[in-house]
Amino acid sequence: MQPLKIGKYEVKYPVIQGGMGVRISGGSLAGHVARCGGVGLVAAAGIALGSDRYDGTNYLQADPQALKDELAKAYEIAPDGIVGVNVMVALSDFEALVRASIEGGAKVIVCGAGLPLSLPGLTAHAPDVALVPIVSSVKAAQLIAKKWEKGFARLPDAVVVEDPDTAGGHLGEKMENIGTGQYDQYATVRGVRDFFIAEYGVHVPVIAAGGVWDRADLLHALAEGADGVQMASRFVATEECDASPEFKQAYLDCRQEDIGLVMSPAGLPGRAILRNQEEIVLYDQLNHTYCDNGCLKKCSYKESGERFCIVKSLDRAQKGDVVSGLVFCGTNAWKADRISTVQEIFDELFATVVQEEAEAA
């Protein structure tokens, strides 16, 4: 089991904790993952909500400072850890959040929900910050790499390959292409790896995301050519996760058949616990919810009132209202059967390494 090197940083264990908005992966979860030897990510999406920086009217102004506050919390827990952020390209204040990430000391910036073609330009003043795009195809990785290399003389420090058939939250694939059995995640992982070697003569770490729950999944990913894994849903049912107890209980209570796809007003499909889909939509209709945050560049709810307000539904769930709130999750969320700790998860994932270290001591 090799350490994971991303840019100038090396973590003991090849695990990135996936970013989960709104405030599911905040400073607490990211800090504890980093303390345990992985890469901890604060999710920037909706980070202002629940922050004392937000007064109900200043969402876009509060967002960057709230992100820096959560990074500070993470570093209080893991002063020497590798802490980063996940910033969705689809966010209205994408550029401001990238700048805030750097100001807050993020060592890694992971970007999905769109192609982060401008990211190296936004971070040119901070060359030590590792840049990691999320893709679901070799073609997308090629497009990003060629754009970055030509425009900024820079390549990604790692690439996350997300499996739309298993990952949670917003997915980078069309609804009709998900679950058809045609997608081969590890063929994509190897394809991305081979592209960088053939085109640029460098090994860019490739991280497998989606469907990774336990040690067997981790070992399978590494055996199939991945340099590491990104895990999100597994960390929800932990004491350190920033979600409410009710949100965590929703994971413990859900069945495999409760997990499905919903079309987000962002124009992307998302995977969630769908037992309350009607209540999510009905809440906004009954309460005449209006868009006063403008969190997304494109949003069908903001533009025409179609579907529901994604950020407020996620915020309600994070705070404990899992009746009218949206609970994002991956396909394996039903496997959660107890509240554990982040350390216990790392002990299970890397049992052999932990045992060898104990014996050596």
C-alpha positions in Angstrom: 0.0 0.0 0.0 1.8 3.1 -1.3 1.4 6.7 0.0 -0.5 9.0 -2.4 1.5 11.8 -3.9 -0.5 14.8 -5.3 1.7 17.6 -6.6 4.1 18.5 -3.8 2.1 16.8 -1.1 2.2 13.2 0.0 -0.4 11.5 2.3 0.2 8.3 4.2 -2.9 6.6 2.8 -4.3 6.7 -0.7 -7.7 8.0 0.3 -9.3 11.3 -0.6 -12.5 12.1 1.3 -15.0 13.3 -1.3 -16.6 16.7 -1.0 -20.2 16.7 0.2 -22.2 19.9 0.2 -24.1 21.5 1.8 -21.9 21.3 5.0 -21.9 17.5 5.1 -18.1 17.6 4.7 -17.1 20.7 6.6 -14.1 21.5 8.8 -14.7 18.7 11.2 -14.9 15.8 8.8 -12.1 17.1 6.6 -9.9 17.8 9.5 -10.3 14.3 11.0 -9.7 12.6 7.7 -6.5 14.7 7.2 -5.4 13.8 10.8 -5.8 10.1 10.0 -3.6 10.3 7.0 -5.9 11.0 4.1 -6.8 14.0 2.1 -9.7 15.8 3.8 -11.9 18.0 1.6 -14.3 20.9 2.7 -17.1 21.1 0.2 -17.6 24.7 -0.9 -21.1 24.3 -2.2 -23.6 26.1 0.1 -20.9 26.6 2.7 -22.4 30.0 3.8 -25.7 28.4 5.0 -25.4 27.5 8.6 -22.5 29.9 9.0 -22.5 32.9 11.4 -21.2 34.9 8.4 -24.6 34.6 6.7 -27.4 36.9 7.8 -30.1 35.7 5.4 -29.4 38.3 2.7 -25.7 38.1 1.9 -25.1 34.6 0.6 -22.5 35.3 -2.1 -20.7 37.7 0.2 -20.6 35.2 3.1 -19.6 32.2 1.1 -15.8 32.9 0.7 -15.3 33.8 4.4 -17.4 30.8 5.5 -15.1 28.5 3.4 -12.0 30.0 5.0 -13.6 29.5 8.5 -14.1 25.8 7.8 -10.6 25.4 6.5 -9.3 27.0 9.7 -11.4 24.4 11.7 -9.9 21.6 9.8 -6.4 22.8 10.4 -7.1 23.1 14.1 -7.8 19.4 14.1 -4.9 18.5 11.7 -2.3 21.3 11.7 0.1 19.3 9.5 -2.6 17.5 7.5 -3.4 17.7 3.8 -6.6 19.7 3.7 -8.3 20.8 0.5 -11.6 21.9 -0.9 -14.1 20.7 -3.5 -15.4 23.5 -5.6 -18.1 22.9 -8.2 -17.6 24.6 -11.5 -21.3 25.1 -11.7 -21.3 27.5 -8.7 -22.0 31.2 -9.4 -19.1 32.2 -7.2 -16.7 29.6 -8.5 -13.8 32.0 -9.0 -14.3 33.7 -5.6 -14.4 30.4 -3.8 -11.2 29.3 -5.6 -9.5 32.5 -4.4 -10.9 31.9 -0.8 -9.6 28.4 -0.9 -6.0 29.6 -1.5 -6.4 32.4 1.1 -7.6 29.8 3.6 -4.6 27.5 3.1 -6.1 24.7 1.0 -3.4 22.5 -0.3 -5.6 20.7 -2.9 -8.5 22.0 -5.0 -10.8 19.4 -6.5 -13.3 20.5 -9.1 -16.2 18.7 -10.7 -19.8 19.5 -12.0 -18.3 21.0 -15.1 -14.8 21.3 -16.7 -12.5 23.6 -14.7 -10.8 24.9 -17.8 -9.8 28.3 -16.1 -8.6 26.8 -12.8 -4.8 27.1 -13.5 -5.2 30.8 -14.3 -7.1 31.5 -11.1 -4.4 29.8 -9.1 -1.3 31.0 -10.9 -0.2 33.0 -7.9 -0.2 29.8 -5.8 1.7 27.2 -7.8 2.1 24.9 -4.8 -1.7 24.2 -4.6 -2.5 20.9 -6.2 -5.2 21.0 -8.9 -7.4 18.0 -9.4 -10.3 17.8 -11.9 -13.1 15.3 -11.7 -14.0 13.5 -15.0 -16.0 10.5 -16.1 -14.3 10.0 -19.5 -10.9 9.9 -21.1 -12.1 12.6 -23.5 -12.8 15.0 -20.7 -9.4 14.4 -19.2 -7.8 15.0 -22.6 -9.7 18.3 -23.1 -8.7 19.6 -19.7 -5.0 18.6 -20.0 -4.6 20.1 -23.5 -6.3 23.3 -22.4 -4.2 23.6 -19.3 -0.9 22.7 -21.0 -1.4 25.1 -23.9 -2.9 28.0 -21.9 -1.0 27.7 -18.6 1.9 25.3 -19.1 0.4 23.1 -16.4 -1.0 19.6 -16.1 -3.4 18.3 -13.4 -1.6 17.1 -10.3 -4.1 14.2 -10.1 -7.4 13.2 -11.8 -10.5 11.8 -10.1 -12.4 9.4 -12.3 -16.0 9.3 -11.0 -18.2 6.4 -11.8 -21.7 7.8 -12.5 -23.2 4.3 -11.9 -22.3 4.4 -8.2 -21.2 7.8 -7.0 -23.4 10.1 -5.0 -24.5 13.7 -5.4 -24.3 15.5 -8.7 -23.0 13.3 -11.6 -21.2 14.2 -14.7 -23.2 12.1 -17.1 -26.6 12.3 -18.9 -29.5 10.7 -17.0 -30.2 8.2 -19.9 -26.6 6.9 -19.8 -26.5 6.0 -16.1 -27.1 2.5 -15.1 -27.0 1.0 -18.6 -24.1 -1.3 -17.8 -22.0 0.3 -20.6 -19.7 2.4 -18.4 -16.4 0.8 -17.4 -14.8 2.8 -14.6 -11.5 1.1 -14.5 -11.0 1.1 -18.2 -11.5 4.8 -17.9 -9.0 5.0 -15.0 -6.4 3.1 -17.1 -7.2 5.2 -20.2 -6.6 8.4 -18.3 -3.4 7.1 -16.9 -2.1 5.9 -20.2 -3.0 9.2 -22.0 -0.8 11.3 -19.7 2.1 8.8 -20.1 1.8 8.7 -23.9 1.1 12.4 -24.5 3.2 14.0 -21.9 5.6 11.3 -20.6 4.4 11.8 -17.0 2.5 9.7 -14.5 -0.5 11.7 -13.2 -2.1 9.9 -10.2 -5.6 8.7 -11.1 -8.1 8.4 -8.3 -11.2 6.1 -8.5 -14.4 7.6 -7.1 -17.8 5.9 -6.6 -18.7 2.6 -5.1 -15.7 2.4 -2.7 -16.9 1.4 0.7 -14.5 -1.1 2.3 -11.0 -2.5 2.2 -12.0 -5.0 -0.6 -13.2 -2.1 -2.7 -10.0 -0.2 -2.1 -7.7 -3.2 -3.0 -9.8 -3.8 -6.1 -9.3 -0.2 -7.2 -5.6 -0.4 -6.7 -5.4 -3.7 -8.5 -7.3 -2.2 -11.5 -4.7 0.6 -11.9 -5.9 3.4 -9.6 -3.4 5.2 -7.5 -6.0 5.9 -4.8 -9.7 6.2 -4.1 -12.1 8.9 -3.2 -14.7 8.0 -0.6 -17.6 10.1 0.5 -20.7 8.2 1.6 -18.7 5.9 3.9 -17.7 8.9 6.1 -21.2 10.2 6.6 -22.1 7.8 9.4 -19.3 9.0 11.6 -19.2 11.0 14.8 -17.0 13.6 13.1 -19.2 14.2 10.0 -20.7 17.7 10.0 -24.2 16.5 9.2 -27.0 16.4 11.7 -27.8 13.2 13.6 -31.0 12.9 11.6 -29.1 13.0 8.3 -26.8 10.2 9.5 -29.8 8.2 10.7 -31.2 8.5 7.2 -28.2 6.5 6.0 -28.7 3.9 8.7 -32.4 3.5 7.9 -32.2 3.5 4.1 -32.5 0.3 2.0 -30.8 -0.4 -1.2 -34.0 0.2 -3.2 -34.5 3.6 -1.6 -31.5 5.0 -3.5 -32.0 6.4 -6.9 -31.6 9.3 -9.3 -33.1 12.8 -9.3 -32.7 15.5 -11.9 -31.2 18.5 -10.2 -32.2 22.0 -11.1 -28.5 22.4 -11.9 -29.2 20.4 -15.1 -27.3 17.4 -13.7 -28.6 14.0 -12.4 -27.9 13.3 -8.8 -28.1 10.2 -6.6 -29.9 10.4 -3.4 -32.3 8.7 -0.9 -35.6 9.2 -2.7 -38.2 8.1 -0.3 -39.3 11.8 0.2 -39.0 13.1 -3.4 -42.6 14.4 -3.4 -42.1 16.2 -0.1 -39.0 18.0 -1.4 -40.9 19.5 -4.3 -44.0 20.1 -2.3 -42.1 22.1 0.3 -41.1 24.7 -2.2 -44.5 24.9 -3.7 -46.4 25.3 -0.4 -43.9 27.8 1.0 -43.4 29.7 -2.2 -39.7 29.3 -1.9 -37.9 31.9 -4.0 -34.3 32.0 -5.1 -32.5 34.7 -3.0 -29.1 33.2 -3.1 -28.3 32.6 -6.8 -25.9 29.8 -5.9 -25.7 28.2 -9.4 -24.7 29.7 -12.7 -27.6 27.8 -14.3 -30.6 26.7 -12.4 -34.1 25.7 -13.6 -35.7 26.6 -10.3 -34.1 30.1 -10.4 -35.1 30.6 -14.0 -38.6 29.1 -14.2 -39.5 27.6 -10.8 -39.0 24.1 -12.2 -38.2 21.2 -9.9 -37.0 22.6 -6.5 -34.4 24.8 -4.8 -31.4 22.4 -4.5 -29.3 24.3 -2.0 -32.2 24.9 0.4 -33.3 21.3 0.2 -29.8 20.1 1.0 -29.5 22.7 3.8 -32.7 21.5 5.4 -31.4 17.9 5.4 -28.0 18.8 6.8 -29.8 20.6 9.7 -32.0 17.6 10.4 -35.2 18.0 8.3 -34.9 14.7 6.3 -38.7 14.8 5.6 -38.5 17.8 3.2 -34.8 17.9 2.7 -32.7 16.1 0.1 -30.2 13.5 1.3 -27.5 12.8 -1.4 -25.7 9.5 -1.2 -23.8 6.9 -3.2 -25.2 3.5 -4.1 -23.5 1.9 -1.1 -25.1 4.1 1.6 -27.5 1.3 2.6 -24.5 -0.5 4.0 -24.1 1.9 6.8 -25.2 0.1 10.0 -23.7 2.1 12.8 -22.1 5.4 13.7 -18.4 4.8 13.8 -15.4 7.2 13.8 -13.1 8.3 11.0 -10.2 6.6 12.8 -12.1 3.3 12.9 -12.7 3.5 9.1 -9.0 4.0 8.5 -8.1 1.2 10.8 -10.4 -1.1 8.8 -9.2 0.1 5.4 -5.5 -0.2 6.3 -5.6 -3.0 8.8 -2.4 -4.7 7.7 -0.5 -1.4 7.7 -1.8 -0.5 11.1 -0.9 -4.0 12.5 2.6 -3.9 11.0 3.2 -0.4 12.5 2.0 -1.6 15.9 4.3 -4.7 15.8 7.2 -2.5 14.8 6.6 -0.2 17.7 
